[in-house]
Amino acid sequence: MTFHSRRLIHVGINYLTIPAPQVTHSSSLLFQQAVLANGLEFVRAENREKQLILTREVPSPLQIIVNVSGPEVGQIAIVAPHLKHSVEMFIKEAEASISAFTSVWSVPNRQIIKCDATIRELIETESQHAFQELWEKRLGQSAQALKVFGRQIRGGGLRFVMDPSPIENDPAQIDVKIESYLQDTSKIFVETQFNWPKASTPGAGEPFIAKNRINQVYNYISQEVHQFLSGA
C-alpha cells in the first residue's frame, strides 16, 4: 500500500433529532437565507413535502438535507459525495450548515437521538489488482485457493463491525469496509462509519459535535485502519 497516495472521496455526517423541524415553504426560505449568511452557496434547492435539499457542485460537491423522517423525528445531513477539498474545509461547511439549521429551527429541548459519520477514501497499491495485494500480501493467502470459484476474481474485500466499547465516554459502533475499487482495480477502497447511538442534548442554538466526530473517524482510518493494512 502507498498510504501517501490516499485520497478522500466522500465525507458525510448525519443527525436524527427530536423534535422534528417544521419544514414549510417559509422555513425553507429562511434556511436558504441562513445558509447563504453562513458563507455557503448553493445552485439548486429541492423543496419537497417535509424535505429540503440544497446542492452545490463547485468548488467541491456538497449536499445539505433537512428532512422529517417520522412523526417526531427530524434529520439534518451534510454530505460531500465527491470531495475535492480538505476534510478541514468540509468540517467548516458542516458547522456552517448546522449553525443555519439551529438558527431557523431553534428549540429549547432539542435532543440528538442518533449521529453517524462516514469517510471513504482510495489508496494506491503496488499490484495490478488491489484484491491480490490484500489477499496474498496482507492476509498471506494463496492465489490457488481462489481457483475454487472457477472464475477470475475481479474484486473482493473485508468487513469489520465493532460494537461500542463500554469504557468510552462517547461510545460508537464502527463499521469498516476494505475492498478493491471496481472502477480501478489497482486501488483499495476504504469506508469507515462511526455510529453514535447515545442520545445527547446540545441545547438550543448550540452547534452539534461535528468537528470532533469527523476528526474521530478520520484519525481512526489514519491510525488503526492503516495500521491493519500495513500489517504493522
Backbone hydrogen bonds, N-H to C=O, Kabsch-Sander energy under -0.5 kcal/mol:
donor,donor_aa,acceptor,acceptor_aa,energy
2,T,124,E,-2.4
3,F,1,M,-0.7
5,S,2,T,-2.0
6,R,3,F,-1.6
7,R,122,L,-2.3
9,I,120,R,-2.6
10,H,120,R,-1.4
11,V,80,A,-1.5
12,G,118,T,-2.1
13,I,78,I,-2.3
14,N,116,D,-2.8
15,Y,76,I,-2.4
16,L,114,K,-2.5
17,T,74,G,-2.6
18,I,111,Q,-2.4
23,V,21,P,-1.2
24,T,22,Q,-1.3
28,S,24,T,-2.3
29,L,25,H,-1.8
30,L,26,S,-2.1
31,F,27,S,-2.2
32,Q,28,S,-2.2
33,Q,29,L,-2.2
34,A,30,L,-2.3
35,V,31,F,-2.6
36,L,32,Q,-2.0
37,A,33,Q,-2.3
38,N,34,A,-1.4
39,G,36,L,-1.7
40,L,35,V,-2.1
43,V,55,T,-2.6
44,R,55,T,-1.7
46,E,53,I,-2.8
47,N,45,A,-0.7
48,R,46,E,-0.9
48,R,51,Q,-2.3
50,K,23,V,-0.6
51,Q,48,R,-1.7
52,L,66,V,-2.9
53,I,46,E,-2.1
54,L,64,I,-2.6
55,T,44,R,-2.5
56,R,62,L,-2.3
62,L,56,R,-2.4
63,Q,79,V,-2.6
64,I,54,L,-2.4
65,I,77,A,-3.0
66,V,52,L,-2.8
67,N,75,Q,-2.4
68,V,50,K,-2.2
69,S,67,N,-0.7
69,S,73,V,-1.4
70,G,73,V,-1.3
74,G,17,T,-3.5
75,Q,67,N,-2.5
76,I,15,Y,-1.8
77,A,65,I,-2.4
78,I,13,I,-2.7
79,V,63,Q,-2.6
80,A,11,V,-3.4
83,L,9,I,-1.0
83,L,80,A,-0.7
90,F,86,S,-1.8
91,I,87,V,-2.2
92,K,88,E,-1.7
93,E,89,M,-2.0
94,A,90,F,-2.7
95,E,91,I,-2.6
96,A,92,K,-2.1
97,S,93,E,-2.2
98,I,94,A,-2.4
99,S,95,E,-2.2
100,A,96,A,-1.9
101,F,97,S,-2.1
102,T,98,I,-2.8
103,S,99,S,-1.6
104,V,100,A,-1.7
105,W,101,F,-2.8
106,S,104,V,-0.6
107,V,105,W,-0.6
110,R,107,V,-0.7
111,Q,18,I,-3.3
112,I,200,S,-3.3
113,I,16,L,-2.1
113,I,111,Q,-0.7
114,K,16,L,-1.3
115,C,196,W,-1.4
116,D,14,N,-2.1
117,A,194,F,-2.1
118,T,12,G,-2.4
119,I,192,T,-2.2
120,R,10,H,-2.4
121,E,190,V,-2.4
122,L,7,R,-2.2
123,I,188,I,-2.2
124,E,2,T,-0.6
125,T,186,S,-1.3
130,A,185,T,-4.6
132,Q,129,H,-0.6
133,E,129,H,-1.3
134,L,130,A,-2.3
135,W,131,F,-3.2
136,E,132,Q,-2.8
137,K,132,Q,-0.7
137,K,133,E,-0.7
138,R,133,E,-1.9
139,L,134,L,-1.7
141,Q,135,W,-2.3
145,A,142,S,-0.9
146,L,143,A,-1.1
147,K,144,Q,-1.4
148,V,145,A,-0.7
149,F,146,L,-1.6
150,G,147,K,-1.5
154,R,152,Q,-0.8
158,L,178,I,-3.4
160,F,176,V,-2.8
162,M,174,I,-3.2
168,E,165,S,-1.5
173,Q,195,N,-2.8
174,I,162,M,-2.5
175,D,193,Q,-2.4
176,V,160,F,-2.9
177,K,191,E,-2.9
178,I,158,L,-2.6
179,E,189,F,-2.5
180,S,156,G,-2.3
181,Y,187,K,-2.6
182,L,180,S,-0.8
184,D,181,Y,-1.5
187,K,184,D,-2.2
188,I,123,I,-3.0
189,F,179,E,-3.9
190,V,121,E,-2.7
190,V,188,I,-0.5
191,E,177,K,-2.5
192,T,119,I,-2.5
193,Q,175,D,-2.5
194,F,117,A,-2.4
195,N,173,Q,-2.5
196,W,115,C,-3.3
200,S,112,I,-2.1
203,G,110,R,-0.6
206,E,203,G,-1.3
210,A,208,F,-1.9
214,I,210,A,-2.6
215,N,211,K,-2.4
216,Q,212,N,-1.8
217,V,213,R,-1.8
218,Y,214,I,-2.6
219,N,215,N,-3.0
220,Y,216,Q,-1.7
221,I,217,V,-2.0
222,S,218,Y,-2.4
223,Q,219,N,-1.9
225,V,220,Y,-2.2
226,H,221,I,-2.0
227,Q,223,Q,-2.4
228,F,224,E,-2.2
229,L,225,V,-2.3
230,S,226,H,-2.2
231,G,227,Q,-0.9
231,G,228,F,-0.7
232,A,227,Q,-1.4
